[in-house]
Amino acid sequence: MKVVLIGVGQAGGKVTQALAEFDYDMGFNAVRGALAVNSARADLQNLDIDTTLIGQDRVKGHGVGGDNELGAQIMQESATEVLDNMDGRITTEAEAVVVVAGLGGGTGSGGAPMLVRELQRIYEMPVYTLGILPGDDEGGLYQANAGRSLKTAIRESDSVLLVDNDAWRGSGDSVAEGYKRINDAIAQRIGLLLASGEAVEGVGESVVDSSEIINTLRSGGISAVGYASAEASEDAEENVNTITSVTRNALLTSMSLPNATDAESALLVIAGDPERLSRKGVERARRWVEDETGSMRVRGGDFPLGSDKIAALVLTSGIERSDRVNEFMEKAKLAAKSQGQDSDPDEFTNDDLDNLM
Ligand SMILES: Nc1nc2c(ncn2[C@@H]2O[C@H](COP(=O)(O)OP(=O)(O)OP(=O)(O)O)[C@@H](O)[C@H]2O)c(=O)[nH]1
C-alpha cells in the first residue's frame, strides 16, 4: 500500500523516520513521502526526513510541554502549511495517509487528531492514525492526554493502529534503548504490512494487495498488528505446522496491543519463499485466526519474499471493545481527574463528548 507518512511531535517524527528508513533499506517503495511536524525545533533537528516547524509565534520553537489542547490549536492554525508541504505527493502517489504520533505528549497528542480531521476534509483516500500509547509506568499527564487523544483520533480517523509502548519493550532496557527497540519493531512490522500490498516478486492470485489492507481496516475503531517468524524447511509440505505456529505466536504473544484478540475483521499475511509456503498451512492458520478473533471476516494472502524463514503478520481491526482498551480508558479517566483536568464522568465512554477540539 503506497502511503504518505506525517509524524507529529517527537515520537511521531522518530517513528516516521524509522519507517521511512526501513522501507528504503528493504527497497519496498511503499513509503512515498515522509514529513515530521513539531512545535519543538530541537526535536526536528535530529531527523533526516523533511520537517516543518509549527507554532513558532506561540511557543517559539520550544514545544507545548504536554499541553495537548495547545498542540491541537497550533495544528489547526498550521494545517494549511503542513498540507501544502505534502500535497503533491498525497495527490499523485498515495493510497492512504498515515499520521504518526505518541498520544501521551502535547504536540502529537493534540496535533495528530486535528491534522487527521483536516486531511479528511480534503482527501478521498483513507487517513489512518498510527498512535503510540504511553507505557504503564508513565505519569498521569501522559495517560490523561492519551485518553483524550485516542478518543478523538478514533472519531476522526478511518482506523487508529495502536502500539502500546509496553508491548515490544525489552526487559532491562533503559528508556532510550526501549524507544529504539520499539521504534525498530514498529518500523519492521508496519513496514512489512505496507509493503505486503506492494509485493512484486512471484505475483500470483494468493498475493495480498492494498485493497485487502484497506478493507480490513474498514471496520474502523482501533487496529493492531502482530508478527512472528521461524526457520522453514525447503519442502513446503513440512511447513504446515511452522505456518500455524508462527501465526499463533503473532496473534497471542506479539501484538502491538496485547490482550486484544477479539476483532471485527483481520488480515493474515504469510511471508516467505513461495516454494516453501504450504497452502494447507496457510488455510489452516487463517481458519485458526477466525476462531481466535471470533470474526468471520479474516482475509489471507501471501507476501513472497526471498528468505529461508516464514513469517506471519496479523492485522486485527475493530478491537476497541477489548479488555486492554477498556482498562486503559479507565486509567486515563482517573489520571485526568487527578491531574485536575476538567473531565466529564462519561468523557471516555460518551461518543458525543470530547473537549480536545
Ligand atoms: N515508541 C516511542 N515512544 C516515544 C518516543 N519518544 C517519546 N515517546 C512517547 O511519546 C509520549 C510523549 O510524546 P512526545 O512525542 O515526546 O511529545 P510531543 O508530541 O513532542 O509533545 P510536547 O513535547 O509536549 O511538545 C510518551 O508517552 C513517550 O513515552 C519514541 O521515540 N518511541
The ligand as an SDF file (V2000), in Angstrom:
LIG
                    3D

 32 34  0  0  0  0  0  0  0  0999 V2000
    7.7130    4.3910   20.9630 N   0  0  0  0  0  0  0  0  0  0  0  0
    8.2010    5.6040   21.2640 C   0  0  0  0  0  0  0  0  0  0  0  0
    7.5510    6.3900   22.1370 N   0  0  0  0  0  0  0  0  0  0  0  0
    8.0810    7.6060   22.3980 C   0  0  0  0  0  0  0  0  0  0  0  0
    9.2790    8.0640   21.8070 C   0  0  0  0  0  0  0  0  0  0  0  0
    9.5280    9.3180   22.2870 N   0  0  0  0  0  0  0  0  0  0  0  0
    8.5230    9.6190   23.1220 C   0  0  0  0  0  0  0  0  0  0  0  0
    7.6310    8.5800   23.1960 N   0  0  0  0  0  0  0  0  0  0  0  0
    6.3700    8.5290   23.9390 C   0  0  0  0  0  0  0  0  0  0  0  0
    5.5610    9.5880   23.4790 O   0  0  0  0  0  0  0  0  0  0  0  0
    4.8750   10.2240   24.5370 C   0  0  0  0  0  0  0  0  0  0  0  0
    5.3320   11.6580   24.6130 C   0  0  0  0  0  0  0  0  0  0  0  0
    5.1340   12.2420   23.3720 O   0  0  0  0  0  0  0  0  0  0  0  0
    6.2250   13.1040   22.6010 P   0  0  0  0  0  0  0  0  0  0  0  0
    6.1430   12.7030   21.1760 O   0  0  0  0  0  0  0  0  0  0  0  0
    7.5440   13.0320   23.2870 O   0  0  0  0  0  0  0  0  0  0  0  0
    5.6500   14.5810   22.8310 O   0  0  0  0  0  0  0  0  0  0  0  0
    5.3330   15.7110   21.7630 P   0  0  0  0  0  0  0  0  0  0  0  0
    4.1830   15.2920   20.9210 O   0  0  0  0  0  0  0  0  0  0  0  0
    6.5920   16.0730   21.0470 O   0  0  0  0  0  0  0  0  0  0  0  0
    4.7850   16.9120   22.6730 O   0  0  0  0  0  0  0  0  0  0  0  0
    5.4990   18.0440   23.5240 P   0  0  0  0  0  0  0  0  0  0  0  0
    6.8850   17.5440   23.8390 O   0  0  0  0  0  0  0  0  0  0  0  0
    4.6140   18.1790   24.7160 O   0  0  0  0  0  0  0  0  0  0  0  0
    5.5100   19.2520   22.6500 O   0  0  0  0  0  0  0  0  0  0  0  0
    5.2260    9.4320   25.7880 C   0  0  0  0  0  0  0  0  0  0  0  0
    4.1950    8.5020   26.0270 O   0  0  0  0  0  0  0  0  0  0  0  0
    6.5370    8.7480   25.4290 C   0  0  0  0  0  0  0  0  0  0  0  0
    6.7090    7.5090   26.0840 O   0  0  0  0  0  0  0  0  0  0  0  0
    9.9350    7.1990   20.8770 C   0  0  0  0  0  0  0  0  0  0  0  0
   10.9810    7.5070   20.2730 O   0  0  0  0  0  0  0  0  0  0  0  0
    9.3410    5.9990   20.6520 N   0  0  0  0  0  0  0  0  0  0  0  0
  1  2  1  0
  2  3  2  0
  2 32  1  0
  3  4  1  0
  4  5  2  0
  4  8  1  0
  5  6  1  0
  5 30  1  0
  6  7  2  0
  7  8  1  0
  8  9  1  0
  9 10  1  0
  9 28  1  0
 10 11  1  0
 11 12  1  0
 11 26  1  0
 12 13  1  0
 13 14  1  0
 14 15  2  0
 14 16  1  0
 14 17  1  0
 17 18  1  0
 18 19  2  0
 18 20  1  0
 18 21  1  0
 21 22  1  0
 22 23  2  0
 22 24  1  0
 22 25  1  0
 26 27  1  0
 26 28  1  0
 28 29  1  0
 30 31  2  0
 30 32  1  0
M  END
$$$$
